[in-house]
C-alpha cells in the first residue's frame, strides 16, 4: 500500500529554468507547515533537438520579439555576455576556460551527458553561434530526471547516515527595468538588478550565512558567459574579478571556490524540470564526502545552488551539513 496510486497530495509546477528549485521549495514548505513529515521533489524533461525557442505569444509577447531573434535564448545570452565583457574587461579566453572546466568536471561524472574533455583551444576553434559565444560554450537541450527526498530535521537520522540540511530555499522574479530572458524592453536610465541579485541576498539572510561561507557552488551555466555573470550576481565576487579568479583556477575543483563540480549544464545539458535537482544531488554528494574523483577537499560544509531563466526568474537553495 506504500507504492502506486495512494492518493497523497501532488503539486505540479513549471517555472522555466527555476522549476526544480520551485519544486524543492514547495516540498520544504510542506514539511515546515506540518502538512507532512516526508516529501519528495521530482523533476523531469525531454527536449526536441535545437535551441530553446517557441512562439512568443505563448509567453504573452508580441511577434516582433521573436522576429528580432531574442526569443531564441542563444541570441539573448550572446548579447548579454557581450555587453558584460565590454563593461567589465572579460576576455574570450575566460569564456573558453569556464567551458573547458565544466567539460573536464563532467568527464569525472558517470551521469553526465558530455563526458569528453575539451581544451581551451578546441573550444575557441568551434563555430561561432551568437557572438561572442561559440558552439562548445553553450549547454544543450536534452532529457533527464532527478529527485530529492526531504524529511523533518528531527527524523533525518532514520533515513540517512549523513543527513544534509536545507538552510534556505528562495525564489524571485524580475523587477521592472531588469533586462532578462523574455523581457521585451529595457527602460532608459539605470537598469534594475537581476532577480539573481535579489534572491541570493534573500537566501543568505534566510540561511544566516554570507557568500564567504560557501564551500562549493552550482551556478546556472546555460552558457559559459552565464556562469561568469552569476558569480558576481550571487555575491561570490565583484564584477570584473572573474577574469583573474578563473585564470588563477579559483573555480576549479581544487580551487578556493569550486563551481559546477559535476560539469554543470554545459556537461549535463538542461532538462529544465530536472536541472536544479541535479545540482542538489551534486551538493549532497559533496557535503557527504561521497563525490569520488571530483570530491572537493577539506570537508565542505555549505553548498549553494542557483537557477536562472525564463521568464526572468531565479531560485537559490543553500544546503549544509
Buried (B, 14 or more C-beta within 10 A) or exposed (E): EEEEEEEEEEEEBEBBBBBBBBBBBBBBEBBEEEEBEBBEBBBBBEBEEEBBBEEBEEBEBEEEBBEEBBBBBBBBBBBBBBEBBEEBEBEBEBBBBBBBBBBBBBBBBEBBBBBEBBEBEBBBEBEEBBEBBBBBBBBBBBEBBBBBEBBBEEEBEEEEEEBBEBBBBBBBBBBEBBBBBBBBEEEEEEEBBBBBBBBBBBBBEBBEBEBEBBBBBBBBBBBBBBBBBBBBBBBBBEBBBBBEBBEEEBBBBEBEBBBBBBBBBBBBBBBBBBBBBBBBBBBBBBBBBEBEEBBBEEEBBBBBBBBBBBBBBBBBBBBBB
